[in-house]
Amino acid sequence: MAPSPEAGARPAGPPGVTIRHVAADAGVSTATVSRVMSGRGYASGATRQTVLQAVERLGYRPSASARGLRTARTATLGVLVANLANPVFLPFLRGVEHVAEAHGYAVLIADSRRSRDVERHELDTLYAHRVEALIVGESVENPEHLATLSEAGLRVVRAPDAGGESTAWSAAAIEAPAIVAACTRLADLGHRRVAYVTGPATRPPAPRGSARRDLVVQTLTVRGVAVEPVTMRGTDDPDRVTSAIRELLDTPRPPTALLCAAHPLAPRLLRALADADVALPERVSFLTFGDSPWAAAYRPAIAVIRRDAYTEGRAVAQRVLYDLGAAPEPGSADPPLATFDPRQSMATPPAAAPR
């Protein structure tokens, strides 16, 4: 056990000695010192002994105000997103804010701009503002630093695109019913070959992308539909994409439907199809993950597997505030976070084989 800071047998330590001094003397992180002093969280016996020896050597005594800092109620939530320029985050943030405001909470928003340095600074700033919980909207650039802050008392809640808190709250689990509905519709229309089109690989690869692909392949395969994975390279060159589309469709057994794995790629594929004089949906059906106003306004209107970012933001905030004891338990009748909308770009393929 850590020496009791209230124990009167020992004189107060030298002024100016902080937890950082103890961490430096013991050769550990401040989070490790905090775990040892509070008795919360894991620290090996050897590490605990090293920290306690440094505490005794330096005469460190944590103040009551410092000990209560992380547990004080501030009625503030933090939200970390990877890029505020991405329009999908705006309805997500609005959903978080609406639920938070309804329960007397303010929201601090941090934009990492996909920079390790910026993200680290934003994380430290949110921690310094003593947010009661941090909602992480996407995967982070500094997972080790985030873990350190979590160990030091910052409650971290991951949204589905950041890994979720459990398998049931993952992006793959949320999208699964809509994916199954879309794939079933393709099979029922008579499609027997579907191209699953992705852009250049990201670094590191997005787990959500792999889960999507695996479920699409599994669902279509059991329904007798072959899936052809297609990676579009050079997507910033329209002529190159058009050539790739022509090559894909100019084969003895071309796919009769294209499933676009990421919404930002969809406009480039649609332009390539138009440049190649491929009619939708007469010659090929088209379906994409993600939705936007242009997809509904396009003619034919584009079929989508859609995530409701606003509802998702509300759901995350409701879960967080429930865990904090500030909101009732989320209801089981909440609207689905992902849906399939077939629209006009899906139809029976040309010369579809009888079922």
C-alpha positions in Angstrom: 0.0 0.0 0.0 1.1 3.6 -0.6 2.2 5.7 2.4 -0.9 7.5 3.7 -0.7 11.2 2.8 -2.7 11.9 5.9 -0.3 10.2 8.2 1.0 12.7 10.7 4.1 10.7 11.8 6.1 12.1 8.9 6.8 15.7 8.2 5.5 17.2 5.0 7.9 16.8 2.1 10.0 19.5 0.6 8.0 22.2 -1.2 8.0 21.9 -5.0 8.3 18.1 -5.1 5.7 16.9 -7.6 4.6 13.6 -9.1 6.9 14.3 -12.1 9.9 14.4 -9.8 8.9 11.0 -8.3 8.4 9.5 -11.8 11.8 10.8 -13.0 13.6 9.5 -9.8 11.9 6.0 -10.1 12.3 5.9 -13.9 8.6 5.3 -14.6 5.7 7.3 -16.0 3.6 9.7 -14.0 0.7 7.4 -14.7 2.5 4.5 -12.9 3.2 6.8 -9.9 -0.5 7.7 -9.8 -1.5 4.0 -9.8 0.8 3.1 -7.0 -0.2 6.1 -4.9 -3.9 5.6 -5.4 -3.8 1.8 -5.1 -5.9 1.6 -8.3 -4.7 -0.2 -11.4 -1.9 -2.7 -11.9 1.8 -2.2 -11.0 4.2 -5.1 -10.5 5.7 -5.6 -7.0 9.1 -4.4 -8.1 7.7 -1.3 -9.7 5.6 -0.5 -6.7 8.6 -0.9 -4.4 10.7 1.4 -6.7 8.1 4.1 -6.7 7.5 3.9 -2.9 11.3 4.2 -2.3 11.4 7.3 -4.5 8.4 8.7 -2.6 10.2 8.2 0.7 13.5 9.5 -0.7 12.0 12.7 -2.0 9.4 13.1 0.7 6.6 13.5 -1.8 3.1 14.0 -0.3 0.2 14.4 -2.8 -2.3 17.1 -1.8 -5.9 16.4 -1.3 -6.9 18.7 -4.1 -4.6 16.9 -6.5 -6.0 13.6 -5.5 -9.5 14.8 -6.2 -8.7 16.5 -9.5 -9.6 13.6 -11.8 -12.8 12.6 -9.9 -14.3 16.1 -9.6 -17.4 16.7 -11.6 -17.0 19.2 -14.4 -20.1 18.4 -16.4 -17.9 18.4 -19.5 -17.3 15.8 -22.2 -14.5 15.8 -24.7 -14.7 14.6 -28.3 -11.6 13.8 -30.4 -12.1 13.6 -34.2 -9.5 13.0 -36.9 -10.6 15.7 -39.3 -13.3 18.3 -38.9 -13.2 18.9 -42.6 -14.8 15.5 -43.0 -18.6 16.3 -43.2 -19.5 13.0 -41.6 -18.3 14.3 -38.2 -20.7 17.3 -38.2 -23.9 15.3 -37.6 -22.0 13.0 -35.2 -20.9 16.0 -33.1 -24.4 17.5 -33.3 -25.8 14.3 -31.9 -23.3 14.2 -29.0 -24.0 17.9 -28.2 -27.8 17.5 -28.2 -27.7 14.7 -25.7 -25.1 16.3 -23.6 -26.9 19.7 -23.4 -30.1 17.9 -22.5 -28.4 16.6 -19.4 -26.5 19.8 -18.4 -23.1 18.9 -20.0 -20.9 21.0 -22.2 -18.8 19.5 -25.0 -15.2 20.3 -25.9 -14.2 19.3 -29.5 -10.6 18.6 -30.5 -9.5 18.1 -34.1 -6.3 16.0 -34.4 -5.9 16.8 -38.2 -4.4 13.3 -38.4 -1.2 14.6 -36.9 0.6 12.8 -34.1 1.9 16.1 -32.6 -1.4 17.9 -32.9 -3.4 15.0 -31.5 -1.0 14.7 -28.5 -1.4 18.4 -27.8 -5.2 18.1 -28.1 -5.3 15.1 -25.8 -3.3 16.8 -23.2 -5.5 19.9 -23.4 -8.7 17.9 -22.9 -7.1 16.1 -20.0 -6.0 19.5 -18.5 -9.6 20.7 -18.8 -10.7 17.7 -16.7 -13.3 16.4 -19.0 -15.3 13.6 -17.3 -15.0 11.4 -20.3 -13.4 11.5 -23.8 -15.3 10.2 -26.8 -12.8 9.1 -29.5 -14.5 9.3 -33.0 -11.9 7.4 -35.0 -8.7 5.5 -34.6 -6.0 7.6 -32.9 -2.4 8.4 -33.9 -1.0 8.2 -30.4 -2.6 5.0 -28.8 0.2 4.8 -26.2 -0.3 8.3 -25.0 -4.1 7.8 -24.9 -3.5 4.7 -22.8 -1.3 6.6 -20.4 -4.0 9.3 -19.9 -6.5 6.6 -19.4 -4.4 5.0 -16.7 -4.0 8.4 -15.1 -7.8 8.6 -14.7 -9.2 9.9 -18.0 -12.3 7.9 -19.0 -12.0 7.0 -22.7 -15.1 5.8 -24.7 -14.5 4.7 -28.3 -17.1 5.3 -30.9 -17.7 2.4 -33.4 -15.2 3.7 -36.0 -12.6 3.9 -33.3 -13.0 0.2 -32.3 -16.0 0.5 -30.1 -16.2 -0.7 -26.5 -17.2 -4.2 -27.4 -17.9 -6.5 -30.3 -21.6 -5.5 -30.2 -20.7 -1.8 -30.4 -18.2 -2.2 -33.3 -18.7 -0.7 -36.8 -18.9 -4.2 -38.3 -21.7 -5.2 -35.9 -23.7 -2.0 -36.5 -23.4 -2.4 -40.3 -24.1 -6.1 -40.4 -27.9 -6.1 -40.8 -27.7 -3.5 -43.6 -24.9 -5.4 -45.4 -26.9 -8.6 -45.3 -30.0 -6.8 -46.6 -28.0 -5.3 -49.5 -26.3 -8.5 -50.5 -29.6 -10.4 -50.3 -31.2 -7.9 -52.6 -28.3 -8.3 -55.1 -28.8 -12.0 -55.1 -32.6 -11.8 -55.4 -32.3 -9.5 -58.4 -30.3 -12.2 -60.2 -26.7 -11.0 -59.9 -24.1 -13.8 -60.0 -20.8 -11.8 -60.2 -20.2 -8.7 -58.1 -17.1 -6.6 -58.0 -16.1 -5.3 -54.6 -14.2 -2.1 -55.4 -11.7 -0.5 -53.0 -9.2 2.4 -53.3 -5.5 2.3 -52.5 -4.7 0.6 -49.2 -4.5 2.9 -46.1 -1.7 2.7 -43.6 -2.3 1.1 -41.2 -5.2 -0.9 -42.9 -8.6 0.1 -41.5 -10.1 -2.9 -39.5 -13.6 -1.7 -40.5 -12.7 -2.2 -44.2 -11.6 -5.8 -43.7 -14.7 -6.6 -41.6 -16.9 -5.1 -44.3 -15.3 -7.0 -47.1 -15.4 -10.3 -45.2 -19.1 -10.0 -44.4 -19.9 -9.0 -48.0 -18.0 -12.0 -49.4 -19.5 -14.4 -46.8 -23.1 -13.2 -47.4 -22.9 -13.2 -51.2 -21.0 -16.5 -51.4 -23.6 -18.5 -49.5 -26.2 -17.1 -51.9 -24.4 -18.3 -54.9 -22.8 -15.0 -55.9 -19.1 -14.7 -56.8 -17.3 -11.7 -55.4 -14.3 -10.2 -57.3 -12.1 -7.9 -55.2 -10.9 -5.0 -57.3 -8.4 -2.4 -56.1 -8.5 0.9 -58.0 -5.1 2.5 -58.1 -4.3 6.0 -59.3 -7.8 7.2 -58.3 -6.7 10.8 -58.8 -6.3 10.2 -62.5 -9.8 10.0 -64.1 -8.5 8.4 -67.4 -6.7 5.7 -65.4 -9.9 4.8 -63.5 -12.0 4.8 -66.7 -9.5 2.5 -68.4 -9.7 0.2 -65.3 -13.5 0.2 -65.5 -13.5 -0.7 -69.2 -11.0 -3.5 -68.6 -13.1 -4.8 -65.7 -16.4 -4.9 -67.7 -14.8 -6.0 -71.0 -14.3 -9.7 -70.0 -16.2 -12.9 -71.0 -17.9 -12.9 -67.6 -18.0 -9.3 -66.3 -19.5 -8.4 -63.0 -23.1 -7.2 -63.2 -22.9 -5.1 -60.1 -20.2 -2.8 -58.5 -20.1 -2.5 -54.7 -18.0 0.6 -53.7 -16.3 0.0 -50.4 -15.9 3.7 -49.5 -18.1 6.7 -50.3 -15.3 9.1 -51.3 -14.4 6.7 -54.1 -18.0 6.5 -55.5 -17.9 9.8 -57.5 -14.7 8.7 -59.3 -16.2 5.4 -60.2 -19.5 7.0 -61.4 -17.5 9.4 -63.5 -15.5 6.5 -65.0 -18.7 4.6 -65.8 -20.2 7.6 -67.5 -17.0 8.2 -69.5 -17.0 4.6 -70.5 -20.7 4.9 -71.7 -21.8 2.3 -69.1 -25.5 2.8 -68.3 -26.8 2.5 -64.8 -28.5 0.2 -63.9 -29.2 -1.3 -67.4 -25.7 -2.6 -67.9 -24.4 -2.7 -64.3 -25.9 -2.0 -60.9 -24.1 0.3 -58.4 -24.1 0.3 -54.6 -21.9 2.2 -52.2 -21.1 2.3 -48.5 -21.9 5.8 -47.1 -24.4 8.4 -48.2 -24.5 12.1 -49.0 -27.0 14.6 -50.6 -25.4 14.1 -54.0 -25.9 10.4 -53.9 -29.7 10.9 -53.6 -29.7 13.6 -56.2 -27.7 11.7 -58.8 -29.7 10.1 -61.6 -30.3 7.3 -61.2 -30.3 7.8 -57.4 -27.4 5.8 -55.9 -28.2 2.8 -53.7 -26.4 3.0 -50.3 -25.6 1.2 -47.1 -25.9 4.2 -44.9 -24.7 5.0 -41.4 -26.7 7.6 -39.5 -24.0 9.7 -37.9 -26.4 11.9 -35.9 -28.1 9.0 -34.3 -24.7 7.4 -33.7 -23.5 10.5 -31.9 -26.6 10.5 -29.7 -26.2 6.8 -28.9 -22.5 7.3 -27.9 -23.3 10.3 -25.7 -26.2 8.4 -24.1 -24.0 5.5 -23.3 -21.3 7.8 -21.8 -23.7 9.8 -19.7 -25.4 6.6 -18.4 -22.0 5.3 -17.3 -21.4 8.6 -15.5 -24.7 8.3 -13.8 -26.0 11.5 -15.5 -28.6 9.9 -17.9 -31.0 7.0 -17.9 -30.1 3.7 -19.5 -30.2 3.7 -23.3 -33.5 2.2 -24.6 -33.6 -1.0 -26.6 -36.0 0.5 -29.2 -33.6 3.1 -30.5 -33.5 3.5 -34.3 -30.9 1.4 -36.2 -27.5 3.1 -36.8 -27.2 1.6 -40.3 -29.7 1.0 -43.0 -29.8 -0.2 -46.7 -31.6 2.1 -49.2 -31.8 0.3 -52.7 -32.9 3.5 -54.6 -32.6 3.4 -58.5 -29.1 2.3 -59.3 -29.8 -1.4 -58.6 -31.8 -3.5 -61.0 -32.1 -7.0 -62.6 -28.8 -7.6 -64.6 -28.9 -8.0 -68.3 -29.6 -11.5 -69.4 -30.0 -12.6 -65.8 -30.0 -16.4 -65.4 -33.3 -17.8 -64.3 -33.4 -18.6 -60.6 
